[in-house]
């Protein structure tokens, strides 16, 4: 328990399963935690574990401000949903509470078309796109080369994304993407095969720290949908190249935008040894790499975000000395267990995995009785369990990640194994930074 935060009243916007990680951490810090969303309590895991729950839409700004006043809320926390970030900033502004970013800043980084334009302004590589008239669809752009990736300009969680190899597929994909975009805007990008990495940042008082770069191991283990991540390993071998080529450019961009606090992730394709950014989130990360950073470097960006919400300060006075994107000579991992569509009957092995000395935490996203629907295929919602931890030697990474996968079992009500194929030795060897 943290005495500075004891009995502070935190309001979490949205009670999704992953938001339970915020609630759990805030309670560890001694906070009173409330959750607000429009869902019934049986459909809101966060409400079920909170100290108080309120049936108020987080998009109803005035109602949220009224709730904050009546409940004497000390701070507001937003989790992992891009769509509500601008509303969060507006709520905090009207309620006189700390927001880690302005509404204008968050609007930029929740619109893929806007932040890609920004990246180009600072000569930061991003995936090229094709102009396609989508309202209504008028056929492909001149010079378009397949395959292409079609996605909403303002959505997250891999929703509405399709890989296309023909005009017919492109038209259908555009219509699909429009249904996932609040503004009806769609991007058509060159589809790039190959390695992926994710760069993570934390911001404090106008100082910008690159915290880690991890290999994002995606796998083609389902037909007809984009590949999803089955794991992450840290630090990525490309870390020194990113730092040399892009770190200063990114910091200049952040400074010019007036960014002061918060955290951000940048997903990149690796093209001929260079990072090309294709997605950004100015928020907490679903990959929960803060667990590994806590274990290796001694600071926790999620805890810093909770502290900021309640006090207006990110804390960590010695943060600069703790930053170590090279992971202090250690290696981190995140095993992401994907489930095929079906209803979960049994989920076993979690308690055993938590006893492995290398494991720092295991986070369950779907429990027995819950269904992975067919409509969730190709979405990050298929991730059922994440297991995070560290090892001392590179050669231990694959061994422990495979051991975790072999220990966890997800069985459907039909008695079938639901776990999709996961990490392979070729995914790991040679892709982490040598000591």
N, C-alpha and C positions, 0 to 999 in steps of 0.2 A: 504494500500500500504506500502511496505517495502522499505525505502529509499536506503538501501544497495543494493537491487536487482533491483531498478527502472531502466528500459531501458536496462537491461541485455538481451542478445539474447540467448534464449534457443531453441535447436533443439530436438524435440520429434521424436523418431523412431517408426513409425507406427501410423496410424490414426484411430484405432479401436474405437468403442463406449466407451469402458472403459478408453481408453487413454484420452478421453475428460476430465476426472476428473483431470488429470495432467495439461492439458491446462487451465482449469478453475482456478485451484489453482495458477498456475504460473502467470496468468493474474491478479488475485487478489493481488499478490505480486509486481505487476508493471512491469513484464517482457514482452518483445517482444517474441512471440512464433511462431516458424516455425515447420512444420510437413513434414516429408519425408516418402514416401512409393511408391510402384509401382502401386497403385490403382488410377483410375480416381477419380476426386474430388467428383462425385456423389456417389461413393462407399466407400468414406473415410470420416466418420463423423468428425474426427479430423481435416482434411484439411478444412472442411467447417467452422469451428469456429476459425481456426488459423489466425494469422496475415500474414502468408506467407505459401505457399505450394509448394512442389517440387516433381516431378515424378521421383524419384530415388529409386531403390531397396536398402533396408538397408543392404542387403547381399553383395552388390558391394562395398567393402571396399575402394578401390581407388577413386571411384566416390563420396562416402560420404566424404572422407577427402578433396577432391577438392571442394565440395559444402561448407563444413565448412569454408575453407579458403576464398572463394569468398564472402560468406555471413557474414563474421566476427562473427561467432558463438562463444559465450562465454562458452557454456556448452551443453552437450548432455544428454538426459534423455531417459531411456528405461523403458517400462511399465511392462506389465503383460505376455509377451510371452517368454517362456523359450528358444525357438528355436533361438532367435536372441541375447541372452545374450552374448555368446562368441564373436559374431561379434561386439557388442557394445564395449566390452573391447578392441578389436583390433583397432576399429575406434578411440577411445579416445587415445590410445597409440600412434598411428601414427599421430594424429592431435595435440598431446601435451596438451590434456584436461583431467580433472579429471575423473577417473573411480572408482567406489566404490569397485571394486574387480578386480582381474586379470583374464585373459582369462582362465588360468589353474584352478583357484578356481571355476569359473562359469561352466566350463566343468564338474567338479566333481558333482556339484549339479544340473546339467541338465540331468545327467545319473543315473537312479534309481539303476542300477546294481553297479555303482561305489560308490554312497554314502551309499548304504546298506552294502557294504564291509567295508567302513570306519566306520560306526556305530558299526559294530561287533568288530572292532579293539579296540574301546573304551568301550566295554561292554555295549553299549546302545541297548536295545531291539528293534529288527525290525522283521517284518513278515517273517517267514520261506518260502523258495521257493524250487521248484523241478527243477531238471535239465531235460530239454526236448530238444531233437535235433529238431531244427525248420527249418534248411536249408539243405535238405527238412525235413518235419515233419516225424519222425520215430516212432510215437506212444508215449504212456505215459511213464514217468519215473517209475522206480521200486519203489514200495511202495507208489505211489501217492494215496491220499485220497480225494475224492470229498466231497463238492464242492471246486473248485479252481477258482482263479481270474487270468485272462490272460490280460496283458497290455503291451503296448510298453515300452521299456526301456528308451525312451527319447522323451516323449510327455507330454502334459498337457491338462487341461480343461476337463478331463474325456474322452478324445477321444481314441477310439480303445480298450476300456475296456469291458470285457465280463465275466460273471459268468458262469461256466461250471459244468455240472453234469455227463458227460459221455465222452468217448473217441471221439465219433463223434462230439460232441459239442466242445471239446478241439481242434481238428484239424481245424475246421472252425474258431474258435476264434483266433488261432495262425496266420492263414492267414490274418484275419482282422487286428490284431494288427500290423503285419509287414507292412501293407500299411500306417499306421500312424507313423511309426518309420523311421526317416531319415537314420538310419544305418541298419535297418532290424532286430534289436535286440528286443527280446521279453522276458518278465518275466512271469513265472507261479508260483503263490503264493497260500499258504493256504488261503482260504476265511474265514474270521472271522466275524461272526455276532456280533451285540452288539453296545454299546455306542461308540461315537467318540468325541474327543476333538482336538482343534488346539492350539498349543503353538506358540506365536509370540515373536520375538526378534528384538531389534534394536542394532546396533553396532556403536560405536563412538571412533575413535582414539585407537583402540585395547582394548577397554573396552566393555563388553558384558552384555546386560540388557534384562532380561526376562520381557516383557511388559504386557502380558496378556495370560491367558489360558481360552478359551471359549468352551462351549459345542457345538458340531456341530450336530444339530438335522436333521438326514436324514430320509427320508420316502419312503417306498415301495408303491408308488402311481401310478406306471406304470408297466405293465407286460413286462417281457423279457429284462429289462435293469437294471443297477445298481441303487440303491437308491440315490437320490440327496438331498442336504441340503434345508430345508424349513425355517431354522432359526439358530441363534446362541444366546447363553446367557452367560453372564460374571458376575463374575468369576466362573469358573467351580469348583465343590466341590473337584475335584482331585488335585487342585492347590498345596496344601502343600505336597502331595505325590510326584508330579513331581519335586518340588523344592528339596525335600530331597533326591530323588533317582537319578535324571538325570541332574539337573542344573549344578553341578560342572563338571560332565563328559562331557557335551556339551561344556562348557567353555574351558575345556582342549583341546578338539578337535578343536575348533575355533582358539585357541592360537597356536597350533601346525601347523595349516594350514596357519597361518600368516594373518588371516582375520582382517581387520582394521575398515571398515565402511560398512554401508548398513543396510538391514533388511532381515529377514528370517521368514518363517512359517514352522511348523512341524505338519503334520496331524497324529493323533494317534488313534489306537483302544485301548479301555480300557478292559483289560483281567485280571480278578480276582483282580481288584483294582490297576493294574499297567498299565502304558502307553507303548504301542508298536508302534513305529513309522513306518508308511507305505508310507509317501510322504513328500517331502521337496521342498520348493521354496526359492531360494536366490534372492529375488526380492520383489517388491511391491505386496501386497495381494489384490486379487479381492474382498475379504470380506470387505475391506475398514474400518477395525477396527480402523484406525487412526482417524476417525471421533469421535468415542467414547472416545479414549484416549485424544483427544483435549478437549472434554467437561469435562471429569472426572479428568484428571491429568495435563492438561495445556500444553501439547506438542503434535506435529503432525508429525509423522514419514514421511509422504509424503512431507510435507513442508521441513523437514530436508534433504530429498533426493534431492529436487529441489535446495536447498541452496548448497548442496555438489557439484552438477553438475556445478554450476556457480562460486563457490568460492574455492572448495577443502576442505571445512569445513562443518561438519554437524550442526554447531551452538549449541544452547542450552547449554550455559556454566553451568547451574545449573541442568542438566539433571538427575544426580544421585539422587538428592533430590526429583525429580518429579516421578520417577519410582515407581509404586504401582500395582503389579499384582493382588492384592486383591481388586482393584478398589475403594480404600478409603471408603469402607463401602457402596458403591452404587452398582447398578446392571445395566449392559448394555445389549442391545438386537440388533439383526439384523434380520428383517423379510425378507425372500427371497421368492418372489412370482413367482412360476413356471407356465408356460403356456403350455398347450397341443398344438400339431401341429395345425396350421391354420393361417389365415391371420387376423391380428388385425384390427378391425374397430373402436372400441372405447376403450380408456383407461381413466377411470375416478376415482376420489377420491383422486388424488395426492395432489391437493391444500388443500383439507380439512384435509388430514393427516398431512400436514406440519404445520397446525395450532394447532395440539395437543401439549400441553406444554412438553410432554415427548420426542417428536421427534426432533432430531438434523438435519437430512437430509433425502431426498428421492432421489435415483438415478435411472433413467430410462434407461434400456438397450435396449428395443425395443419399437418403437413408432407406432401409427396407420399407416396402410399401409404396415408394415413389416410383413414377414411371418416366423413363426416357422415351419421349414420343418420337415418332417418325419425323415430325417437323423440326426436331432438335438436331437431326443429322447435319453435320457440317458446322455446328455452332459450338462455341466454348462451353455451352451448357452441358455438353456430353462429358465434361470432366467430372468425375464422381468423387475422386480422392486425390489430394495433393500431399506428398510427403517431402519434407525439406530437411536438409542436414549438411554436414561437412565431413571431409576426410583430409588426411595429412598428405597423401600421395596420389598422384595422377592415376596410377594403375589400380587404385582402390575404387575409383569412381564407378566404372561399369559394373564391377562385382557387386557393390552395395545396391546400385539402382536395379539391377536384375534380380537380386535377392528380394528386394522389396516387392517387385512385380510378382515374383513367384509365391510370395507369402500372402498377398491380398487376393481374396477370391470374391467375385461378385456373381451371384447366381440368380437367375430369373425364376419367376413363379412356374415356369415350364421345366425347371430343372437344368437349364442350359447356362454355360458360362457366358457372361456378358462382356468381359474385358476384351478390348480390341488389342491387336498386336502393339507392343510398345518399343522400348529402346533396344537398339542393337549395338554391338561393340564398335562397328564402323561409324556409328553416329558420334561416338565419344573420342575415340583414339585420334590424337593429332589435332584436336580442335580446342584444347584448353591451353592456356599460357604456360610455357615451361618455366620452372623455377630457375 
